[in-house]
Amino acid sequence: MLSLPAGLVSAKNSWQGEGVIIPVIKVEIPDVLVIPMRLCANEVDIAWRDPSTGTVENWIAFPFEIDDFGDPSKGELPSVQLRVCNIGRSVQGYIDEADGGLDATVTLHVINAANLSEESTYITMQFGVSGTSCTDEWVTFTLSSMDFWRLAFPKNKCLKNFCRFKFKDVFCGYAGAETICDRSLSRCRALNNSARYGGFPSIGYDGLRIY
């Protein structure tokens, strides 16, 4: 179970006045979000200094829910479900663009409404995203501690017949009317875009080499 600081317990029990606590989350999705999503579980937007940047940022009032933390006593990585409102499908659009968003990170802060001018937080926790799912109402992130044994190594792979670029991104460069690409060389040639192909058709089949 997560142990809460005494100050947070006091603030949590005072839902009126200056002691109100506000959970805020920052969602970062590499190669998709230039600016992270900064959301707060509050009725109005707030301006609060992001400890990671040292600058005052705008945190958008947006519905989200976080489940209780599970018990890691079984030796499994602790995980928690984060549900972000999917009305309008704006969040789902980013997840789809990121092929499920498994490279995303989510930082949770719990702050006091009376101290928005400060960087201090009651709780700061950073998670990796191990799974996502979407319904008409919610985008659900399964958050877990960063498991370095599951990280791809090397991070970038040289594949013969698979383009490493996302379709229509700045590296792909395709700007035509087609909406589907399976990232194969043959498809890239059919779209007259093979000059921007992100695979390595000239490599052989001699196995893995790390330089």
Long-range contacts (C-beta under 8 A, 24 or more apart in sequence): 1-69, 1-71, 2-68, 2-69, 2-123, 4-122, 4-123, 5-122, 5-123, 7-112, 7-122, 8-110, 8-122, 8-123, 11-112, 11-122, 18-112, 18-113, 18-114, 19-112, 19-113, 19-114, 20-112, 20-113, 20-114, 21-110, 21-111, 21-112, 21-113, 21-122, 22-46, 22-110, 22-111, 22-112, 22-113, 23-64, 23-66, 23-108, 23-109, 23-110, 24-48, 24-59, 24-108, 24-109, 24-110, 24-111, 25-64, 25-82, 25-106, 25-107, 25-108, 25-109, 26-50, 26-52, 26-106, 26-107, 26-109, 27-84, 27-104, 27-105, 27-106, 27-141, 28-104, 28-105, 28-106, 28-107, 29-94, 29-95, 29-98, 29-101, 29-103, 29-104, 30-98, 30-103, 30-104, 31-98, 31-103, 31-166, 31-169, 32-94, 32-97, 32-98, 32-101, 33-94, 37-91, 37-94, 39-64, 39-84, 42-113, 46-113, 46-116, 47-116, 48-111, 48-116, 49-117, 49-118, 49-119, 50-119, 51-109, 51-119, 51-121, 51-124, 52-107, 54-119, 65-138, 66-108, 77-144, 77-145, 77-147, 78-144, 78-145, 79-130, 79-142, 79-143, 79-144, 80-127, 80-142, 80-143, 80-144, 81-140, 81-141, 81-142, 81-143, 82-106, 82-140, 82-141, 82-143, 83-138, 83-139, 83-140, 83-141, 84-138, 84-139, 84-140, 84-141, 85-137, 85-138, 85-139, 86-134, 86-135, 86-136, 86-137, 86-138, 86-139, 87-137, 91-139, 92-134, 92-139, 95-132, 95-134, 95-139, 97-166, 99-166, 100-131, 100-132, 101-129, 101-132, 101-141, 102-129, 102-130, 102-131, 102-132, 103-129, 104-128, 104-129, 104-141, 105-129, 106-141, 106-143, 154-210, 158-200, 158-203, 159-199, 159-200, 160-199, 160-200, 160-201, 160-203, 160-205, 161-185, 161-199, 161-201, 162-199, 163-188, 163-197, 163-198, 163-199, 164-198, 164-199, 165-196, 165-198, 171-196, 171-198, 172-196, 172-198
